[in-house]
Amino acid sequence: MNLQISPEILQALKPFYTFSHPLLMILTLGLAFYAAYLGFQYRRMRSAEGEVKKTMIAAKYNTKHFQVGSLFLAAIILGAIGGMAVTYINNGKLFFGAHLVAGLGLAGLTAISASLSPLMQQGKEWARISHISLNFSIVGIFLWQTLTGFEIVQRILDQMSKAVA
């Protein structure tokens, strides 16, 4: 079976697949901040005492942090792959630049950070400190990459408006 999509259909879908990467990444940045909040609450819970600790344990910050962190990892990896795929589909090539390098770096750093989870569960403080440090770096790089992404989106919108005019 040979499945072919007509050029007209691809052209009609272009705005959707072109902007799927930026939308996913904006949501992923929000996930990063939520995961950071949950991680901070979990860290506070570890040093809390009495009723405060019981209340924080009931909130299950550790489970929520792990789940949101896992979703963040999946979204970063899919975003990196999806961004490269859309760029290649639209242009027939990838553009080597800061945005691409930062995205690949974010995917790698996020995988390393997530891989520290078993060691943190074993109580290794160096793994916890490394995880937190990596995640601060990830958020910083992600914020910078968001700015470069907005520049790319602006260029795409300019090209689209010229094509319509």
SVG drawing of the C-alpha trace seen along z (x, -y; Angstrom):
<svg xmlns="http://www.w3.org/2000/svg" viewBox="-6 -42 34 44">
<polyline fill="none" stroke="black" stroke-width="0.4" points="0.0,0.0 1.5,-3.3 0.1,-6.2 0.6,-9.6 -0.6,-12.9 -1.4,-15.5 0.6,-18.8 -2.6,-20.7 -3.3,-18.8 0.3,-19.3 0.1,-23.0 -3.2,-23.3 -1.8,-21.5 1.5,-23.5 0.5,-26.1 -0.6,-23.3 2.6,-21.2 4.8,-24.3 3.6,-25.7 3.1,-22.4 6.8,-22.6 6.6,-26.1 3.3,-25.3 4.6,-22.1 7.7,-23.9 5.8,-26.7 3.7,-24.1 6.9,-22.2 8.4,-25.4 5.4,-25.7 5.9,-22.0 9.5,-22.9 8.3,-25.6 5.7,-23.3 8.2,-20.5 10.5,-23.0 7.8,-24.1 6.9,-20.4 10.6,-19.6 11.0,-22.6 8.0,-21.5 9.4,-18.0 12.7,-19.4 10.9,-21.4 9.0,-18.3 12.2,-16.4 13.2,-18.9 9.7,-19.6 8.5,-18.2 5.3,-17.4 1.9,-18.3 3.5,-20.3 5.4,-17.3 2.2,-15.1 0.3,-17.6 3.1,-17.8 3.4,-14.0 -0.3,-13.8 0.1,-16.3 2.4,-13.6 4.9,-16.2 7.4,-13.5 5.1,-11.4 3.8,-14.5 7.4,-15.8 8.4,-12.4 5.4,-12.3 5.7,-15.9 9.4,-15.4 8.8,-12.3 6.3,-14.1 8.8,-17.0 11.5,-14.5 9.1,-13.0 8.1,-16.5 11.7,-17.7 12.7,-14.6 9.6,-14.8 10.0,-18.5 13.6,-18.1 12.7,-15.4 9.6,-17.2 11.3,-20.5 14.0,-19.0 11.4,-17.0 9.3,-20.1 12.3,-22.1 13.4,-19.4 9.9,-18.9 9.6,-22.7 13.1,-23.4 14.7,-20.1 17.5,-20.7 18.3,-21.6 19.8,-25.0 22.8,-24.6 22.6,-27.3 22.2,-28.2 18.5,-27.1 19.3,-23.6 22.4,-23.1 20.5,-24.3 17.6,-22.0 19.9,-19.0 21.7,-20.0 18.5,-20.3 17.4,-16.8 20.8,-15.4 20.9,-17.3 17.3,-16.4 18.0,-12.7 21.1,-12.9 19.0,-14.7 16.3,-12.1 18.8,-9.3 19.9,-10.5 16.5,-9.5 17.5,-5.9 20.5,-7.3 18.5,-10.0 16.0,-7.2 19.1,-5.5 19.8,-8.7 22.8,-9.9 23.0,-13.6 25.6,-14.3 22.9,-13.0 20.3,-15.2 22.6,-18.3 23.6,-17.3 19.9,-16.9 19.0,-20.3 22.0,-22.0 21.3,-20.4 17.7,-21.5 18.6,-25.1 20.9,-25.0 18.1,-23.4 15.6,-26.1 18.2,-28.8 19.1,-27.3 15.4,-26.7 14.5,-30.4 17.3,-31.5 16.2,-29.0 12.7,-30.3 13.9,-33.7 15.7,-32.3 12.6,-30.3 10.5,-33.5 12.9,-35.0 12.4,-31.9 8.6,-32.1 8.7,-35.8 10.7,-35.0 8.2,-32.2 5.2,-34.6 6.9,-37.3 7.5,-34.7 3.9,-33.5 2.5,-37.1 4.7,-37.9 3.5,-34.7 -0.2,-35.7 0.3,-39.3"/>
</svg>
